Amino acid sequence: MLEQRQNTRLAIYLSVLMIFLASTAVAATKFASQNASTEAIVTIQYLVCTLLCLPRVWRAGLKDLRTERGGLHLFRGVAGVLGFYLFFASVKHIPMVDAMLLRQSAPLMVPLVLWLWLRERVTGAAWLPLVIGFAGIAVILRPSPEGLSWWHAAGLLSALTLAASMVATRVLARTEPTARILFYYAVLSLGCVAPFSIGDFAGLGSADWLAMLYVGLAIYWTLELYTRAYGMAPTEVIAPINYFAVVLGGLWGWLFWQQVPDAWTVAGSLLVIGGGLCTVFLARPPRASD
């Protein structure tokens, strides 16, 4: 029992560090996007992740890369690239807090992806948090007679692709080790996006390069910390911490770009976070009776 409490406490610390790194990566992305294309930023991100994966692959040996799930690895890579591309593009054009909040709505979409892909039925209790969360998304999108904000829609689509990537990871984890999943994710994602970034690096300054390299390092360690934290503590303990990213996104947006969330964003944030927390706690397994 004591060891479990210690592991849970350490997992919470790792999760807070993970969220902090992820939020600073978003801020660095917004800075770099002033001069660098989204394709260039995503390419450098996955190049750095691939290089950092190589020592682990080398230690395990190339035979450890053999897989019979190549198609699913490719699907996860494409979903990941689309997710980051849409997210980074939205960050460039809308307030950070809006983009991060829409991205954090991914857990709300996982039950829908599971239903569409694996035909797992959405239980009656799961519909309430979904309705609450999607009501919050509608408030943030603020549809008007003129139509939706396309960059807000891009942020929402990034959450959908992230949800698909999360489900693919769940399926892969049944048969594939973590190191193999991370390696194929980085390499295949790099292969998907790199051809579209050719010619996008000319004229970039040292600050742009440092920002892009930092994004790659931060994203890699975010994935590492994510894997470790979720392996040490129950999901219902760790998942709510992810919403701290919304607060940090608002903080960086205010400090560096003078972006102040309006009342609509705050109201939508409360609904999305409330729906996400309901989803997590309704999924908690019942405690065994004493």
N, C-alpha and C positions, 0 to 999 in steps of 0.2 A: 504493500500500500504506500509506504514512504517513497519507494523507488518510482512508483507511478506518479505520485504528486510532483516529485523532482523532475521527471520527464515532461510532465504537463507544463510546469513552470518554465523549463528550458524551451519547450516548443513555442510558448507564448512569446518569450524573448526573441527567438529566431523569427517568428512571424512579424513582430513589430519591426525588426531590422529589415525583413523582406519587403514590407510595405513601404518603409522609408526609402530603400534603394529604388524600388519600382517608381515611386513618385518623383524622385530626383532624375530618373531616366526619362520620364515624361517631360520634365522641365528642360532637360538638356536637349531633348528632341525638338521642343518648341523653339529653343534658341538656335539650333542647327538649321531648322527649316527655313530660317530667314534667308539663307543662301544656298542650302543643299536641297536637292529633290528628295521626295519621300522614298523613291527607289534607292537612292544612294545611301540614305540613313539605314534602311532595312537591310541592304546588302552588307554594309559594314557590321551591323549588329550580328548577323548570322555568320559572317566570316570570323569575327572574334569568338563567338560561341563554338564554332567548329574547331578553331585552333586550341581552345581551352579544353575541348573534349579529347583531343588526340593523345595526351599522356595517359589517360585512363584506358583508352583503346589499346595503346601500345603495351601497357602492363598486362592487360587481359589476353592479348593475342588476337590476330585477325579472325581466328576461328570463332571467336565469341560474337562476331558480327553476322554469322549465318542466321538467316531468318526465313520463315515461310509466310511471313505477313508483310511482304514488300508493298502490296497494294494499299494496305491499311496505313503503313508508315508514310507512303506517298500522300494519301488522303489527309493525314494529320499535318504533314508539311505544308500542303497547299492551303488548308484551312488556317494554319498558323500565319502563313505569309499574308493571306487576305485580311486576317484579323488585325495584324500589326499595321499593314498598309492603310487600311481604312481608319484605324485608330489614330495613327500618326498624321494622316491627312486631315482628320477632323480637328486634332489638337492645333494644327496650323491655322485654322479658320474660326474656331469657336473658343469660348472660355475653357480653361483647363478643367474647372470643376464640372462643367457640363459633360465634357468628353470622358472624364474619368468615371463619372456617375453612370453614364450610359454603358461604358465598358463593364462596370461592376454589376450591371443587370444580367450578366451572363448566367449566374446560378438560377435565375428565374426561368431562363430558357431551356435549361438542361432537361426538365421533365418533358417539355414539348419535343426536343430532339430525340429523347429516349422513346417517346411514343411514335414519332415518324420513322425512326431508324430501326429500333429494336422491338417495336410494338409493345413496349411496356406501358400498361394502362396508368393514366393519371388518376390517383385515388381522389375520392370526394373531398378529403381534408386538404389536399394540395391545391384545390382550386381557389380557396380564399386568398392565400398569399400571392398567387399568380394574378388574381384580379386587382389586388391592392398594388402590387408592383407595377403592373402594366398601366394602371391609372396614373401612377407617378411618372412613368415614361411619357404618357400622353401629355401630362402637364409640362414636362421639360421640352418636348417637341413643339408644343404650342401651335398646333395646326391653325391656319387662318384661311380666309377666302383666297388669299394669294398662293396658298400651298404650304408645304413643309419646308423647313430649312434643310437643304440637301446635305449640309455638313453635319447637322445633328442626325440625319438619317444614316449617314456613313458611320457615325459613332454607334448607332444602334445596330447596324449590320455587323460591326466589329464584335459586338457582344454575341451575336448569333453564331458567327464563325468560331469565336472562342468557345462557346458552348459545344459546338460540334467537335472541336479539338479536344475538349475535356472528355467527351464521351468516347472518342477514339482512343484516348490515352487509357481510359478505364478498361476498354476492351483489350488493348495491347498488353496492359499490365497483368492480365491473366496468364500470359505465356512468355512475355519478354522481360528481361531485366532492365532496371532503370537506366543503366549506362548505355545500353543498346538503343533504347527509346530516345534518349537525349541526343545521341550521336546522329541517328538517322533523321531526327527532327531538324537538327542544325544543318546537316549536309543537304538534304533534299530541299529544305526551305531556301538555302543559299542558291542551289541550282535553279530554283523557280524564279527568283527575283534578280539574280546577277545579270542575266542578259539584257534586262530592261534598264540597267543603270549605266551601261557603257556610254562614255562621253559625258557623264554627269559630274565628274570629279574635277574637271578643269576649273581653275580660278578660285578654288576653295582656300580659305585662309587657315592658319594654324589653329585658331580658336574653333573653327568649324570641325576640323579633324579631331581635336581633343574632345569636343562634345560628342561626336559620333562614336569615337573609341570608348568613351565613358558609357554611352548607352549600351554598347555591346557587353562591356564588363558587368554593368549593373544588371542587365537582363539575365546574363549567365548565372550570376550569384543569386538572383531572385529565384530562378528555376531550381538551383541547388538547395536553397533554404526552404523553398516550398516543399520539395521532396522530403527533406529531413523532418520538417515540422509536422507534416501530415502523417509521417511514419511513427511519430512519438506520442501523439495525442489524438483524441477523437475529433472528427470533423466539426461537431457542434461547438467545440471549444475554440477551434482555430478560425473557422469561417467568418464569424462576426468581426474579427479583427481586420479583415480585408476592407471593410467599409471605412476604416480610418484613412484609407487612401483618398477618399473623397475630401476629407478635412484637409489633408496635406495638399491636395490639388488646389483647393481654394486658397490655402495659405501661399503657395508658390505663385499662383496667378495674381494674388493681391500684392505680394512683395515685389515681383519683377515686372508685371505688366499692368498693374493697377486695375485688375479685373475684380469687380465687386459683385457677388451673386445677387440677383434680384429676388423678389418675393416668390416669383413663380419657380425659380430654381430651388430655393429653400424648401418650398412645399413639395415639389416633385421629389427632392432628395429624401425627405422624411418618409414619403410613401414607398419609394423604391427600397430604401434601407429597411423600413418596417416589413415590407413583403419578403425581402431576402432573409431577415432574421426569423420570420415566421416559418419560412421554408426549412431553415436549418433546424429549428427546435421541434417542428412537427416530425422531422426525420429521425429524431433521437430514439434509440431503442428503449423500450420500457425497462425500468429497473426491476431486477429480480426481488421478489418479496423476501423479507428476512425470515 
